Amino acid sequence: MIRLSALLAVSLVVVLGAFSYRAATEPTLPATPYDYDGIALPAYLDAPPVRDEDNTPADNPTTDAGATLGRVLFYDTRLSRNETVSCASCHRQERGFSDGEVLSVGFEGGRTGRHSMGLAFARYYATGRFFWDERAATLEEQVLQPIQDGIEMGMTLGDLTARLEATAFYPGLFADAFGTPEVTSDRIARALSQFVSSIVATHSRYDAARQAQGGDIGVPLAGFSDQENRGLELFFGEARCEQCHSGDLFRSGRPTGNGLDATLIDRGAPIGRFKVVSLRNVALTAPYMHDGRFASLEEVVDHYDSGIQINTGLDIRLRGRDAGPLRMNLSAADKAALVAFLETLTDTTVATDPRWSDPFPPADAGPEAR
């Protein structure tokens, strides 16, 4: 028992030491800032159907310096009360800025109420509303809420601004971004929003084929396998996926009830409706749904094929001709084809792109990594 207690004590010291070292480090940033405000979309995306969805406010355009500051803030554990978690703890780059956990772990080990959604293309949502229930009217409003949440990060904005002001490198980064070194919660929100707004993923196999071929959406694409094109045909046709995940962004402009349960537990936005997230990078962002209940794309397809439940908020598009739940009864081959097509929407480069990576050296890197 004594040996076990000693080992636990040593382990706790090591863990806390790692967190302290991590919080004490400074970010490693390129001499010339990464290009954030000039990130170009492919021509087929740089068109009115997508451009018209851009929710970037006129008073907070993305700049290289602003997004650089936002990147540092996004990965800094100083934003949580005990300096153990950051925004990136729940929005992991390798997971398409979602989380592999069903529910994310907060600063004291508690679990969040909903699954962490991916962040790529967050700026392309015309209403500008965020969270699964769309309770935040803007991205600038949204980014401050997890910081203040009692489970997620547990900080007050006053304590956070004081902490960052006392950090050697932050005043300079704020001056680069906003002209003066003052640290304010409004500036924190603006910088974080600029960083999140910059995250796009346009190097998927779907992007390459769509850009090369042009023309109408939903037609077979050169370079796709027969199975992938069958999945595309189903997605835009008899499987009716496109009715909710529409256009080249593959998402809806309003929250929808998708029949996860007959009895509503989480009432969402309300009556069991939730934001319809983009399917871009979907192969990286498992598990799925607002509560992370589905571990795989196969499970998601099975739900829409034969698992939809009737409830008061069920979208009419998911009801059959008899007003009951839609039942597609797809063959195993067609369900596999849908999954194959969905996997073409994923840009794996977003998981490693240095513009959106952690600027802090790892805890075990030592002073030479600074």
C-alpha positions in Angstrom: 0.0 0.0 0.0 2.9 2.4 0.9 4.6 1.6 -2.4 1.3 2.2 -4.4 0.8 5.5 -2.6 4.3 6.6 -3.3 4.0 5.7 -7.0 0.7 7.6 -7.2 2.4 10.6 -5.6 5.3 10.5 -8.0 2.9 10.1 -11.0 0.9 13.1 -9.8 4.1 15.2 -9.5 5.2 14.2 -13.0 1.8 15.0 -14.5 1.5 18.4 -12.8 5.1 19.1 -13.7 4.3 18.4 -17.3 1.3 20.7 -17.2 3.4 23.4 -15.5 6.2 23.1 -18.0 3.7 23.2 -20.8 2.1 26.4 -19.4 5.5 28.0 -18.9 6.7 27.5 -22.5 6.4 30.1 -25.2 5.0 29.3 -28.7 7.4 28.7 -31.6 6.1 30.9 -34.4 7.5 31.4 -38.0 9.5 34.5 -38.7 7.0 35.4 -41.4 3.5 34.7 -40.3 1.5 32.0 -42.1 -0.9 33.2 -44.7 -4.4 33.2 -43.2 -6.2 36.0 -44.9 -5.2 34.9 -48.4 -6.3 31.3 -48.2 -8.0 30.6 -51.5 -10.8 28.3 -52.2 -11.0 26.2 -55.4 -12.9 28.0 -58.2 -16.0 25.8 -57.8 -16.2 26.8 -54.1 -15.3 30.4 -54.7 -18.7 31.1 -56.1 -21.9 32.7 -54.9 -23.5 29.5 -53.4 -20.6 29.3 -51.0 -19.4 32.9 -50.7 -22.9 34.0 -49.8 -22.7 31.8 -46.7 -19.6 33.6 -45.3 -20.6 34.9 -41.8 -17.3 36.8 -41.2 -18.4 40.2 -39.6 -17.2 43.3 -41.3 -15.5 44.5 -38.2 -13.5 41.3 -37.7 -11.9 40.2 -40.9 -9.2 37.5 -40.7 -5.7 38.9 -40.7 -2.4 37.0 -40.6 -1.5 38.6 -37.2 -4.9 38.1 -35.8 -5.2 34.4 -36.7 -1.6 33.9 -35.4 -2.6 35.2 -32.0 -5.8 33.1 -32.3 -3.7 30.0 -33.0 -1.6 30.6 -29.9 -4.7 31.1 -27.8 -6.4 28.1 -29.2 -3.6 25.8 -28.1 -2.8 27.5 -24.8 -3.8 25.7 -21.6 -3.6 29.0 -19.8 -7.2 29.5 -21.0 -8.4 27.0 -18.4 -8.5 27.6 -14.6 -5.9 25.0 -13.7 -4.0 25.3 -16.9 -4.6 21.7 -18.0 -6.9 22.0 -21.1 -7.1 24.3 -24.1 -9.6 24.7 -26.9 -7.5 22.2 -28.9 -8.1 19.6 -26.1 -11.6 19.2 -27.4 -11.0 20.2 -31.0 -8.1 18.1 -32.1 -6.4 18.8 -35.4 -5.8 15.1 -36.2 -9.6 14.6 -35.7 -10.6 17.3 -38.1 -10.9 19.7 -35.1 -13.4 17.4 -33.4 -12.7 15.0 -30.6 -12.3 11.2 -30.6 -14.1 11.1 -27.2 -17.9 10.7 -27.2 -18.0 13.6 -24.7 -15.0 15.7 -24.1 -13.0 15.9 -20.8 -13.0 19.2 -19.0 -10.4 20.9 -16.8 -11.3 18.9 -13.7 -12.2 15.6 -15.5 -15.9 16.3 -16.0 -17.6 15.5 -19.3 -19.2 17.9 -21.6 -22.9 17.6 -22.4 -22.5 17.1 -26.1 -20.0 15.8 -28.6 -17.4 18.2 -30.0 -18.1 19.2 -33.6 -15.5 19.8 -36.3 -14.5 23.4 -37.1 -13.5 23.4 -40.8 -15.6 25.7 -42.9 -17.2 27.2 -39.7 -17.3 30.6 -41.4 -19.6 29.3 -44.2 -22.9 29.3 -42.4 -25.1 32.2 -43.3 -26.9 32.7 -40.0 -23.6 32.8 -38.1 -25.1 30.8 -35.2 -23.0 28.2 -33.3 -23.2 25.2 -31.0 -25.4 22.2 -31.7 -28.5 24.2 -30.5 -27.3 27.5 -32.2 -27.5 29.4 -28.9 -24.5 31.6 -29.8 -25.4 34.3 -32.3 -21.9 34.7 -33.7 -18.5 32.9 -33.6 -17.1 35.7 -31.5 -19.7 35.0 -28.9 -19.3 31.2 -29.1 -15.5 31.1 -28.6 -15.8 32.7 -25.1 -18.4 30.4 -23.7 -16.3 27.2 -23.3 -13.7 29.3 -21.5 -16.3 30.3 -18.9 -18.0 27.0 -18.7 -17.8 25.3 -15.3 -17.0 21.9 -16.8 -15.0 22.8 -19.8 -12.4 25.4 -18.8 -13.7 27.1 -15.7 -12.2 30.6 -16.1 -13.6 34.1 -15.7 -12.8 36.6 -18.4 -11.3 38.9 -15.9 -9.0 36.3 -14.5 -8.0 35.3 -18.1 -7.1 38.8 -19.3 -5.0 39.3 -16.1 -3.2 36.0 -16.7 -2.4 36.7 -20.3 -1.3 40.3 -19.5 1.2 38.9 -17.1 2.6 36.5 -19.7 5.7 37.7 -21.5 4.8 37.1 -25.1 1.1 37.9 -25.2 1.2 41.8 -25.2 3.4 41.7 -28.3 1.1 39.3 -30.1 -1.9 41.5 -29.2 0.0 44.6 -30.4 0.7 42.8 -33.7 -2.9 41.8 -34.1 -4.7 45.0 -32.9 -2.1 47.8 -32.8 -1.7 48.1 -29.0 -0.7 45.5 -26.4 -3.9 45.7 -24.3 -5.5 42.3 -23.6 -9.3 42.3 -23.5 -11.9 39.6 -23.7 -13.2 41.2 -27.0 -9.8 40.9 -28.5 -9.4 37.3 -27.3 -12.8 36.5 -29.0 -11.8 38.3 -32.2 -8.5 36.5 -32.5 -9.9 33.0 -31.7 -12.6 33.6 -34.3 -10.1 34.7 -36.9 -8.2 31.5 -36.4 -11.2 29.2 -36.5 -12.6 31.1 -39.5 -9.3 30.4 -41.4 -9.7 26.6 -41.1 -10.8 25.2 -44.5 -10.1 21.8 -46.1 -10.1 21.7 -49.8 -7.7 18.9 -50.8 -10.0 16.0 -50.6 -10.5 13.6 -53.5 -13.9 15.0 -54.0 -12.5 18.5 -54.3 -9.9 17.4 -56.9 -12.4 15.6 -59.0 -15.1 18.3 -58.7 -12.6 21.1 -59.5 -11.3 19.2 -62.6 -14.7 18.3 -64.0 -16.8 21.4 -63.1 -20.4 21.3 -64.2 -23.4 20.4 -62.1 -23.1 18.9 -58.6 -24.2 15.4 -58.1 -23.1 13.8 -61.4 -20.5 11.0 -61.6 -16.9 12.2 -61.2 -13.9 11.1 -63.2 -11.3 9.3 -61.1 -13.9 7.9 -58.7 -14.4 4.1 -58.5 -17.6 2.6 -59.5 -18.5 2.1 -55.9 -17.7 5.7 -55.0 -19.8 7.0 -57.9 -22.7 4.7 -56.9 -22.5 6.2 -53.4 -22.5 9.7 -55.0 -25.6 8.7 -57.0 -27.3 7.4 -53.9 -26.3 10.5 -51.9 -27.9 12.9 -54.4 -30.6 10.6 -55.4 -32.7 7.8 -53.8 -31.0 7.9 -50.4 -32.0 11.6 -50.1 -28.9 12.6 -48.1 -28.5 15.8 -50.1 -31.8 17.1 -48.9 -30.2 17.9 -45.5 -26.5 17.9 -46.4 -26.8 20.1 -49.5 -24.4 21.8 -51.9 -20.7 21.5 -52.0 -20.5 22.3 -48.3 -22.7 19.3 -47.5 -24.7 20.8 -44.7 -28.0 22.5 -44.0 -28.7 26.1 -43.1 -31.0 25.4 -40.2 -31.2 22.9 -37.3 -33.1 19.7 -38.0 -34.6 16.8 -36.1 -33.1 13.5 -37.4 -35.1 11.0 -35.4 -32.4 9.6 -33.1 -34.9 8.8 -30.3 -38.7 8.5 -30.0 -38.5 10.2 -26.6 -36.6 13.5 -26.6 -34.0 13.8 -23.8 -31.8 16.6 -25.2 -34.3 19.1 -26.7 -31.7 20.9 -28.7 -32.9 24.0 -30.6 -35.6 22.9 -29.4 -37.8 19.8 -29.9 -34.8 17.6 -30.6 -33.4 19.7 -33.5 -29.7 20.2 -33.9 -27.3 21.9 -36.2 -26.7 19.9 -39.4 -22.9 19.9 -39.6 -20.9 19.7 -42.8 -19.8 16.2 -44.0 -16.5 17.5 -45.1 -13.7 15.7 -43.3 -16.3 13.3 -41.9 -13.9 10.3 -42.0 -11.8 12.2 -39.4 -14.5 13.3 -37.0 -15.9 10.1 -35.5 -17.9 9.5 -33.3 -21.0 11.1 -34.8 -24.1 13.0 -33.8 -24.6 15.6 -31.1 -24.1 13.0 -28.4 -21.4 10.9 -30.2 -23.6 7.8 -30.2 -22.4 6.4 -33.5 -18.8 5.1 -33.6 -18.6 4.7 -37.4 -20.0 5.9 -40.7 -21.6 2.5 -41.2 -23.7 3.1 -38.0 -24.7 6.5 -39.3 -25.9 5.0 -42.6 -27.7 2.2 -40.8 -29.6 4.9 -38.8 -30.8 6.8 -41.8 -31.6 3.5 -43.6 -33.7 1.8 -41.0 -33.3 3.4 -37.6 -35.1 6.8 -37.7 -37.6 7.2 -34.8 -40.8 9.3 -34.9 -40.8 12.2 -32.5 -42.4 15.7 -32.4 -39.3 17.3 -33.9 -38.7 14.8 -36.8 -38.1 16.7 -40.0 -40.7 16.1 -42.6 -38.0 15.0 -45.1 -37.3 12.0 -42.9 -40.9 10.8 -42.9 -42.2 8.2 -45.3 -45.4 8.4 -47.4 -47.5 7.1 -44.5 -46.1 9.8 -42.2 -44.1 7.2 -40.4 -40.3 7.2 -40.3 -38.5 6.9 -43.6 -37.2 3.5 -44.4 -34.9 3.1 -47.4 -34.0 -0.5 -46.9 -30.8 -0.2 -48.9 -28.8 -3.3 -49.8 -25.5 -3.9 -48.0 -23.6 -3.0 -51.2 -25.4 0.3 -51.5 -24.7 1.2 -47.8 -21.0 0.4 -48.4 -21.1 2.6 -51.5 -22.5 5.5 -49.5 -19.7 5.1 -46.9 -17.1 5.0 -49.8 -18.4 8.2 -51.2 -18.5 10.0 -47.8 -14.8 9.0 -47.3 -13.9 11.0 -50.5 -15.0 14.2 -48.8 -12.1 14.1 -46.3 -9.0 16.2 -46.7 -6.4 14.5 -44.6 -3.9 17.4 -45.0 -6.0 19.4 -42.5 -4.8 17.1 -39.8 -1.2 18.1 -40.3 -1.2 21.5 -41.9 1.3 23.7 -39.9 -0.9 26.8 -40.1 -3.4 25.1 -37.7 -1.0 23.1 -35.6 0.1 23.4 -32.0 2.7 26.2 -31.8 3.9 25.1 -28.3 6.7 22.6 -27.9 5.7 19.3 -26.3 6.2 19.0 -22.5 9.1 16.5 -22.9 10.9 18.5 -25.5 13.1 20.5 -23.0 14.2 24.1 -23.2 16.0 23.6 -26.5 12.7 23.2 -28.3 11.6 26.8 -27.4 
